[in-house]
Amino acid sequence: MSRTIKCVMLGEGAEGLDYAPYPGELGQRIYDNVSKEAWQRWLGHQTMLINEYRLSPIEPDARKFLESEMEKFFFGEGSAAPKEFVPPGS
C-alpha cells in the first residue's frame, strides 16, 4: 500500500518512498517529505555530479559532498550543475 506525502520538491501530494533511502536524520527527513518522483530526479542529478566531478562514492569526502548536495537539492537553494556541464542532446 502506497502512502501519500506533500512533496517539498513538487509542492503537492505525491506517492511517498517505501523506506528511508539514506541513514540518519536526513534519511528520515527525506522519507517524510520527498516523493518517489523527486527521489528519482535526485538520483539522476547525483549521477551527473558523480560523472562531472569524477567522484568515487567510496571516498569519505565524495560522500560528504554528495550528502551536502542532496540536502541542498531537497531542502535548500538547490544543487547546481557544474558550469561546464552540457546536458545530453544539447
Secondary structure, 3 states (H helix, E strand, C coil): CCCEEECCCCCCEEEECCCCCCCHHHHHHHHHHCEHHHHHHHHHHHHHHHHHCCCCCCCHHHHHHHHHHHHHHHHCCCCCCCCCCCCCCC
